[in-house]
Amino acid sequence: MKSISINAIGPITQGTVDFGDLTLFVGSHASGKGITLQLIKLLVDKDHIRRTLEQYGCVWGNDTASVLDRYFGEGMSGIITDSSSVAFNGDQIKLPDWLSLKPTINSLIGDDPEQLFYVPAQRVVCLQNGWPRFFTDYEDSVPYVLRHFSETLRQYLESNSSQKTDAIFPQSDRLRSPLRDSFNDSIFHDGKIVLDRKVKKRFKLNVGNSSIPYMAWSAGQKEFMPLLLSFYWLCPDSESGRKDGIKYVIIEEPEMGLHPQAIESVILQIIDLLSRGYKIIVSTHSPVFLEFAWAFRYLQKASAGDSYLTELFNVKPSDEVSQLFRNTLQNNTINTYYFDRDHDSIAVKDISTLDAGSEDLSVAEWGGLSSFSSKASDIISRVMAQEV
């Protein structure tokens, strides 16, 4: 997966994205980020998506509008018009004709595996009373990526529910030790997540003498739980393993409901995913991601040591942490794209330099500290100067 160019799709007028090892999408709400991400998933995994839908009784058919509504969600077929065009990895794709193509032989016999794992922004919806919902529990109008995500987590948990222990978090053989510690410190605060089997399977959070059902958890803990299960699924062992067949990961708005310290913990886990060889795309409204990308790019350019990242994330120094950060600084790239709205049209701009001194305002406003932090700092500096 190298690049995508889109023209006249939904609100997006035009834009080209060259994927890094980590690619960040930023921009206001309803600026086309989600449409672009779902389109990427469709381009990578169309035959797998088609086979999955047909397994659950859906008819793909040759009507482009019906296919688009079934995949993107009810009423979304209008995002593709006669003037829409897409180029993926340099190949021009005429979407109506491409969508109606018959599936490959490999897809028909189930030998065309999923390559891209998609974590949707609405992920908390999939945990109904503390357990993932079936694919068929959702109405057909719900976007495919949410239904498939929910079903993936359900199947994962069902396949592991026969394990001897009911402990979900922490587990000594899941995730790297510094990451488990970070999630504990920023999200669960020594609480233990367990699987309750008394009536039906559901998660509970044990804190002291209390056993708290999922719906009574804090908003951040509920929002993080689907992310935690995603990380478990993507990391079959605690060291360097990768999920069979999966090359790419999309995470929509991983910061939802999370305190900045918890967002830092999620970025740490994303660094671990990079070390495992995944290419990752993240859409975000959090300045923490942008500030990390800005600092990372500067440290990389300056050939700075891994100890600076250890300090940035406030993790305990160790050989494991040093190797993780060293490999990331030496081998990975971060590209950042801004979905820039101008009235009713949106252009996708490359702001990867994140140079606060750039003459391009689209770059300068996102560079360094967030634009709000920069303005706040400037205002306070002026007020302090007046008080002297």
C-alpha positions in Angstrom: 0.0 0.0 0.0 1.8 3.1 -1.3 -0.6 5.8 -2.2 -4.2 6.9 -2.9 -5.4 9.8 -5.0 -9.1 10.8 -4.8 -11.1 13.3 -6.7 -14.8 14.3 -6.1 -15.7 11.7 -3.5 -18.0 12.9 -0.8 -16.9 16.4 0.3 -13.4 15.8 -0.9 -12.5 17.8 -4.0 -9.0 16.3 -4.4 -6.0 14.9 -2.6 -3.2 12.5 -2.7 -1.8 10.6 0.3 1.6 8.9 0.3 1.5 6.4 3.1 4.3 6.3 5.7 4.8 3.5 8.2 2.5 5.6 10.4 0.1 8.0 8.6 -2.0 10.6 10.5 -5.2 12.1 9.2 -6.3 15.4 10.9 -9.0 17.9 10.2 -12.4 19.0 11.4 -15.4 16.8 11.9 -17.2 15.6 8.7 -14.2 16.5 6.6 -14.0 13.2 4.8 -11.4 11.4 6.9 -13.8 8.5 7.7 -14.9 8.1 4.1 -11.3 8.0 2.9 -10.4 5.4 5.5 -13.3 3.1 4.7 -12.5 3.5 1.0 -8.9 2.3 1.7 -10.3 -0.7 3.4 -12.6 -1.4 0.5 -9.8 -1.1 -2.0 -7.5 -3.5 -0.1 -10.1 -6.1 1.0 -13.0 -5.9 -1.5 -13.2 -9.7 -2.1 -12.9 -10.5 1.5 -15.6 -8.0 2.3 -17.9 -9.4 -0.4 -17.4 -12.9 0.8 -18.1 -11.9 4.5 -21.3 -10.1 3.6 -22.5 -13.0 1.5 -21.7 -15.4 4.3 -24.2 -13.5 6.5 -26.9 -13.5 3.9 -26.4 -10.2 2.1 -26.5 -10.0 -1.7 -23.7 -8.0 -3.3 -25.3 -7.7 -6.7 -24.4 -5.3 -9.5 -26.2 -2.2 -8.3 -23.4 0.2 -7.3 -25.7 2.3 -5.1 -26.9 -0.7 -3.1 -23.3 -2.0 -2.6 -22.1 1.4 -1.4 -25.0 1.8 1.0 -24.4 -1.7 2.4 -20.7 -1.0 2.9 -20.5 2.7 4.0 -24.0 2.8 5.6 -27.5 3.7 4.6 -27.7 6.9 2.4 -24.0 7.0 1.7 -24.1 5.9 -2.0 -24.3 9.5 -3.0 -20.6 10.0 -2.2 -19.7 8.5 -5.5 -20.8 10.3 -8.7 -19.9 10.2 -12.4 -17.1 12.7 -11.8 -15.5 10.6 -8.9 -12.1 9.0 -9.5 -9.6 7.0 -7.5 -6.1 6.0 -8.1 -4.7 3.3 -5.7 -1.0 2.6 -5.8 -0.9 4.4 -9.2 -3.7 2.3 -10.8 -6.7 4.2 -11.9 -10.0 2.6 -10.7 -13.4 3.3 -12.0 -15.4 2.4 -8.9 -18.8 1.4 -10.4 -17.2 -1.1 -12.8 -14.7 -2.3 -10.2 -17.3 -2.9 -7.6 -19.4 -5.1 -10.0 -16.4 -7.3 -11.0 -16.9 -10.9 -10.2 -14.8 -12.2 -7.2 -11.6 -14.0 -7.8 -11.3 -17.7 -7.6 -9.2 -17.3 -4.5 -11.9 -15.3 -2.8 -14.6 -17.9 -3.7 -12.7 -20.7 -2.1 -11.8 -18.6 0.9 -8.1 -18.3 0.0 -8.1 -14.5 -0.2 -7.4 -13.4 3.4 -8.1 -10.1 5.0 -5.1 -7.7 4.9 -6.3 -4.6 6.7 -7.8 -4.5 10.2 -10.1 -1.6 10.8 -10.8 -0.2 14.3 -13.8 2.2 13.8 -14.6 5.3 15.8 -17.9 3.9 17.0 -16.1 0.8 18.5 -17.6 1.2 22.0 -21.0 0.4 20.5 -19.9 -3.1 19.8 -19.6 -4.0 23.5 -23.3 -4.5 24.4 -23.4 -4.9 28.2 -19.8 -6.0 28.2 -19.6 -8.5 25.3 -19.2 -8.0 21.6 -22.3 -8.2 19.4 -22.8 -10.6 16.5 -22.5 -9.3 13.0 -26.2 -10.0 12.4 -27.2 -8.1 15.5 -26.7 -4.9 13.6 -29.1 -3.4 11.0 -27.9 -3.5 7.4 -27.7 0.3 7.5 -24.8 0.2 9.9 -21.3 0.6 8.2 -19.6 -2.7 7.4 -16.4 -1.8 9.3 -18.3 -1.6 12.7 -20.2 -4.9 12.1 -17.0 -6.7 11.0 -15.0 -5.3 13.9 -17.6 -6.4 16.4 -17.7 -9.9 15.0 -13.9 -10.2 14.9 -13.7 -9.4 18.6 -16.5 -11.7 19.4 -14.9 -14.6 17.5 -11.6 -13.9 19.1 -13.0 -13.9 22.7 -15.1 -17.0 22.0 -12.0 -18.9 20.7 -10.1 -17.9 23.9 -12.9 -18.3 26.4 -11.9 -21.9 27.2 -8.6 -20.7 28.7 -7.9 -21.8 32.2 -7.9 -18.2 33.6 -10.7 -15.7 33.4 -8.2 -12.8 33.7 -8.5 -10.4 30.7 -6.2 -7.6 32.0 -3.4 -7.8 33.0 -2.1 -11.0 31.4 1.7 -11.7 31.7 1.8 -13.2 28.2 -0.1 -10.4 26.5 1.6 -7.2 25.3 5.0 -6.0 26.4 5.5 -5.4 30.1 6.1 -1.6 29.8 2.9 -1.3 27.8 0.9 -3.2 30.3 2.3 -1.0 33.1 1.4 2.1 31.1 -2.2 1.0 30.5 -2.5 0.1 34.2 -1.2 3.4 35.4 -3.2 5.6 32.9 -6.5 3.7 32.6 -7.1 0.8 35.0 -5.2 1.9 38.2 -4.6 -1.6 39.5 -8.1 -2.7 38.6 -8.4 -6.3 37.2 -10.6 -7.1 34.2 -12.1 -10.5 34.4 -14.5 -12.6 32.5 -17.7 -13.3 34.5 -19.5 -16.5 33.4 -22.2 -16.8 36.0 -25.2 -15.9 33.8 -23.7 -15.0 30.5 -20.2 -14.0 29.5 -19.4 -10.4 30.2 -16.5 -8.3 31.5 -16.2 -7.0 35.0 -13.7 -4.7 36.6 -12.5 -5.9 40.0 -11.3 -3.0 42.2 -10.6 -3.8 45.9 -13.7 -5.7 47.1 -15.9 -4.4 44.3 -16.8 -6.2 41.1 -18.1 -3.6 38.6 -20.1 -4.4 35.5 -19.0 -2.9 32.2 -21.8 -0.3 31.9 -20.7 1.2 35.3 -17.0 1.7 34.3 -15.6 5.1 33.6 -16.1 6.5 30.1 -12.4 6.1 29.4 -12.3 2.5 30.5 -15.3 1.6 28.4 -13.8 3.4 25.3 -10.5 1.7 25.8 -11.7 -1.9 26.2 -12.3 -2.4 22.4 -8.9 -1.0 21.7 -7.3 -3.3 24.2 -9.0 -6.3 22.6 -7.8 -5.1 19.2 -4.2 -4.9 20.5 -4.5 -8.4 21.8 -5.8 -9.7 18.5 -3.1 -7.9 16.5 -0.3 -9.1 18.9 -0.6 -12.9 19.3 2.5 -12.9 21.5 4.1 -10.4 23.8 7.3 -9.9 21.8 7.2 -9.5 18.0 4.4 -11.7 16.6 1.9 -10.4 14.0 -1.6 -11.6 13.1 -1.5 -13.9 10.1 -2.3 -12.1 6.9 -2.8 -8.7 8.4 -0.4 -6.0 7.0 -2.2 -2.8 7.7 -4.1 -1.3 10.6 -6.6 1.6 10.6 -7.6 3.2 13.9 -10.2 5.9 13.9 -10.0 8.5 16.7 -8.1 6.3 19.3 -8.2 9.2 21.7 -12.0 9.1 22.2 -12.8 9.3 25.9 -9.2 9.1 27.0 -7.1 11.4 29.2 -3.9 12.7 27.6 -1.8 10.3 29.7 -3.9 7.4 28.4 -3.5 8.7 24.8 0.3 8.6 25.3 -0.1 4.9 26.4 -2.0 4.2 23.1 0.8 5.9 21.1 3.3 3.6 22.9 1.2 0.6 21.7 1.1 2.0 18.2 4.9 2.2 18.3 5.0 -1.5 19.2 2.7 -2.3 16.3 5.1 -0.5 14.0 7.9 -2.6 15.4 6.0 -5.7 14.4 5.9 -4.6 10.8 2.3 -3.2 10.5 1.7 -0.1 8.5 -0.8 2.1 10.4 -3.2 4.9 9.6 -4.7 6.9 12.4 -7.4 9.6 12.2 -7.3 11.9 15.2 -8.5 15.2 16.7 -6.0 14.9 19.5 -3.1 17.4 19.6 -1.1 14.7 21.5 -0.7 12.7 18.3 0.5 15.8 16.4 2.9 16.8 19.1 4.3 13.3 19.1 4.7 13.4 15.3 6.4 16.8 15.5 8.8 15.7 18.2 9.5 12.4 16.5 10.4 14.0 13.2 12.7 16.5 14.9 14.5 13.7 16.9 14.8 11.6 13.8 16.3 14.5 11.8 18.7 15.3 14.6 19.7 11.6 14.9 18.9 11.9 18.6 19.1 8.9 20.9 16.2 6.7 22.0 16.5 8.1 25.6 14.6 11.2 24.5 11.6 9.1 23.6 11.9 7.3 26.9 11.8 10.7 28.6 8.9 11.9 26.5 6.7 8.9 27.4 7.9 8.8 31.0 8.6 5.1 30.9 11.1 3.2 33.0 14.4 2.8 31.0 15.2 -0.8 30.0 16.9 -2.6 27.2 13.5 -3.6 25.8 12.3 0.0 25.7 15.5 1.3 24.3 15.4 -1.3 21.4 11.8 -0.5 20.7 12.4 3.3 20.4 15.7 2.9 18.6 14.2 0.7 15.9 11.3 3.1 15.5 13.6 6.2 15.1 15.9 4.4 12.7 13.3 2.5 10.5 9.9 4.2 10.5 8.4 7.3 8.9 5.4 9.4 9.9 3.4 11.2 7.3 0.6 13.7 8.3 -2.3 14.9 6.1 -4.7 17.7 6.8 -8.3 17.5 5.4 -8.6 21.3 4.8 -12.2 22.6 4.5 -13.0 25.6 2.4 -16.7 26.1 2.6 -18.2 23.0 1.0 -15.0 21.6 -0.5 -12.2 19.8 1.1 -8.6 19.4 -0.2 -6.2 16.9 1.4 -2.8 18.5 2.1 0.5 17.0 3.1 1.6 18.7 6.3 4.2 16.1 7.3 7.0 18.6 8.0 4.8 20.1 10.9 7.0 23.1 10.6 5.6 25.9 12.8 7.6 28.4 10.8 6.3 27.3 7.4 4.8 30.0 5.1 2.0 27.6 4.4 -0.6 28.3 7.1 -2.0 24.7 6.8 1.4 23.4 7.9 2.3 26.2 10.4 -1.0 25.9 12.3 -0.5 22.2 13.0 3.2 22.4 13.6 4.9 22.4 16.9 2.4 22.8 19.7 -1.3 22.6 18.7 -2.6 25.9 17.3 -4.8 26.4 20.5 -1.7 25.8 22.8 0.3 28.2 20.7 -2.3 30.9 20.8 -2.8 30.4 24.5 1.0 30.7 25.1 1.2 33.8 22.9 -1.7 35.5 24.8 -0.3 34.7 28.2 3.1 36.0 27.1 1.6 39.3 25.9 -0.4 39.7 29.2 2.7 39.1 31.2 4.6 41.7 29.2 1.9 44.2 29.9 2.0 43.5 33.6 5.8 44.2 33.9 
